[in-house]
Amino acid sequence: MSIQQILKLSLSERILLVETIWDSVEADSKHIPVTEEQMRTVEKRLAEYKKNPTKVKNWDKVKRDLLAKK
């Protein structure tokens, strides 16, 4: 199916198509291996958070800071 054909679909058909694509991406992503380096990074960040859980920014603060830089 081409982009032109997709754009001719009704809104509900396009939403259904996107949901179907997203579900397939989600299913496939479960099979993507995590590298040792990625695991070390996650473990390091988790340890830093547990050591000082108040030294974090919530998403709203991060988003405001990023938007203020524009």
C-alpha beads as a LAMMPS data file, in Angstrom:
LAMMPS data file: protein, C-alpha beads

70 atoms
69 bonds

1 atom types
1 bond types

-500.0 500.0 xlo xhi
-500.0 500.0 ylo yhi
-500.0 500.0 zlo zhi

Masses

1 110.0

Atoms # bond

1 1 1 0.000 0.000 0.000
2 1 1 1.434 3.386 -0.973
3 1 1 1.322 6.575 1.057
4 1 1 -1.164 8.009 -1.424
5 1 1 -3.472 5.041 -0.868
6 1 1 -3.115 5.345 2.890
7 1 1 -3.993 9.044 2.789
8 1 1 -7.187 8.215 0.907
9 1 1 -8.394 5.969 3.737
10 1 1 -10.946 7.285 6.184
11 1 1 -9.725 8.573 9.526
12 1 1 -10.922 5.460 11.335
13 1 1 -9.169 3.221 8.781
14 1 1 -5.911 5.163 9.159
15 1 1 -6.122 4.956 12.946
16 1 1 -6.698 1.209 12.734
17 1 1 -3.715 0.904 10.394
18 1 1 -1.490 2.860 12.787
19 1 1 -2.648 0.721 15.721
20 1 1 -1.877 -2.433 13.755
21 1 1 1.574 -1.146 12.821
22 1 1 2.277 -0.074 16.408
23 1 1 1.235 -3.482 17.751
24 1 1 3.636 -5.163 15.312
25 1 1 6.468 -2.817 16.337
26 1 1 5.784 -3.508 20.004
27 1 1 5.758 -7.275 19.427
28 1 1 9.006 -7.166 17.465
29 1 1 10.720 -4.879 19.976
30 1 1 10.487 -7.587 22.632
31 1 1 13.034 -9.529 20.601
32 1 1 15.635 -6.741 20.453
33 1 1 18.497 -7.720 22.723
34 1 1 19.835 -5.281 25.284
35 1 1 23.609 -4.931 25.118
36 1 1 25.818 -5.307 28.184
37 1 1 26.737 -1.633 27.894
38 1 1 23.070 -0.625 27.926
39 1 1 22.447 -2.791 30.996
40 1 1 25.443 -1.233 32.772
41 1 1 24.063 2.234 31.994
42 1 1 20.621 1.327 33.350
43 1 1 22.122 -0.247 36.481
44 1 1 24.362 2.790 37.058
45 1 1 21.450 5.212 36.694
46 1 1 19.258 3.124 38.975
47 1 1 21.990 3.024 41.620
48 1 1 22.432 6.805 41.381
49 1 1 18.683 7.284 41.769
50 1 1 18.505 4.965 44.790
51 1 1 21.422 6.822 46.383
52 1 1 19.717 10.196 45.969
53 1 1 16.082 9.924 44.776
54 1 1 15.420 13.633 45.304
55 1 1 18.077 14.615 42.763
56 1 1 15.831 14.043 39.762
57 1 1 13.640 16.210 37.561
58 1 1 10.146 15.227 36.610
59 1 1 9.112 15.205 32.945
60 1 1 7.179 18.494 33.207
61 1 1 10.310 20.302 34.469
62 1 1 12.535 18.782 31.781
63 1 1 10.010 19.684 29.078
64 1 1 9.710 23.294 30.322
65 1 1 13.497 23.635 30.378
66 1 1 13.825 22.283 26.854
67 1 1 11.055 24.482 25.474
68 1 1 12.560 27.559 27.167
69 1 1 15.797 26.996 25.213
70 1 1 14.042 27.337 21.843

Bonds

1 1 1 2
2 1 2 3
3 1 3 4
4 1 4 5
5 1 5 6
6 1 6 7
7 1 7 8
8 1 8 9
9 1 9 10
10 1 10 11
11 1 11 12
12 1 12 13
13 1 13 14
14 1 14 15
15 1 15 16
16 1 16 17
17 1 17 18
18 1 18 19
19 1 19 20
20 1 20 21
21 1 21 22
22 1 22 23
23 1 23 24
24 1 24 25
25 1 25 26
26 1 26 27
27 1 27 28
28 1 28 29
29 1 29 30
30 1 30 31
31 1 31 32
32 1 32 33
33 1 33 34
34 1 34 35
35 1 35 36
36 1 36 37
37 1 37 38
38 1 38 39
39 1 39 40
40 1 40 41
41 1 41 42
42 1 42 43
43 1 43 44
44 1 44 45
45 1 45 46
46 1 46 47
47 1 47 48
48 1 48 49
49 1 49 50
50 1 50 51
51 1 51 52
52 1 52 53
53 1 53 54
54 1 54 55
55 1 55 56
56 1 56 57
57 1 57 58
58 1 58 59
59 1 59 60
60 1 60 61
61 1 61 62
62 1 62 63
63 1 63 64
64 1 64 65
65 1 65 66
66 1 66 67
67 1 67 68
68 1 68 69
69 1 69 70
